Amino acid sequence: MNNMFENFVKMKTWLGKDVTGKAVIGLDAGTKSIKMVQLEKKRDIFEIKKIISEIRSNTDLEVTRSEAMKRLASKSKLKGASTVSTLSSRDVIEKFIKLHSSSLRRINDLMKWEVRKHITFPADEAVYDYNVHKMENSDEIWVHLAITRREIIENQIMLIMEAGFKPWVIEPQSRAIQRLFLNSVQPEEEFFVAVNIGSSSSTLIVMNKGELRMAREMDIKGDDIDNSIKNMFQFTKEDGEVAKREVGFSMAIMNGAEVDPDSDEYIIYSAIESQIDSLVSEIRQSLQFYLVQYEKDDSPEKLYITGGNAQIPNLVPFLEKKLGISVGIIDPLKYLNANKTRGEDEIGSGEEFSVACGLAMKGK
């Protein structure tokens, strides 16, 4: 199967024509904002036809996700469009399972048992799908299994339909990030790690020779950084987010300069550092698990970061110093021809649209 949860979406909602090769919109419905991207493909090059978001500020969260989605649909003038959307990484269990190729004869039954092994809720509440990849020059296969609760899928479908869109596919963030890399970034490295650092969830993926090899939810996310700054300064959470994006990591402090420990610069650095250090620890643990699982002894050639929190000033040199590997930022607008507008507003950088762009590539 190529589309996580696709059969469930088609069965429960829209039974129209297959839209492969036609225009779809990528819809990334986060907690703080809903991002939407519509792409066109011309001569094997993706171009952004429309890019738009509806932001729910920290002081405006009484605006429900449903209301925000309806506002976005109205602004975009794309009601009735087919959507590829994603679930938060915290709502999806993803497992990569190694099997002998002879297992293909009974793969459906095997996956039913795997689902039962990895859930803590009743099996009849589970919705799952999987992809099978055969290893080169080997009798082994790897299966990417994704599981979520039926209620979560149904709520997502209802949210999309109430806004006036047509659900086509719902898939994990990991697949959208993988697609973005393969279809636009096309990194030179064969073995690399990518981390999407969102406000309410973060996802780490490992890719090797274009194949997804690991996907996991990270404990640290943008909201944790905002709260850390808020608690140290007695700020509002919104002010904490502004300080994170405008001040970030001081290069002077990073390089060992003496700085007043009571200064705003030092306190903000310390607040962000406490959370990013935890993220670094998670990345290391994930890589160690990956290397053991795949019986490898080499390290990834590069770490890529994306998502809204990739914009934290000097985050790249901080991570390079901590991890000892090259780090790069992925802004999809650098790879996709785009009119840099969000409605009538100017878009500075597009890291926050990475997942939406990867989703929109699904129909091409």
PyMOL commands that set and color helices and strands:
alter all, ss='L'
color gray80, all
select helices_A, chain A and resi 6-12+65-76+89-91+101-118+123-125+150-162+173-185+222-233+237-246+251-254+264-293+308-311+315-323+332-334+351-363
alter helices_A, ss='H'
color red, helices_A
select strands_A, chain A and resi 25-29+33-42+45-55+82-86+93-100+126-134+140-149+166-171+191-197+202-208+211-218+302-306+326-329+337-338+341-342+345-346
alter strands_A, ss='S'
color yellow, strands_A
deselect
rebuild
show_as cartoon
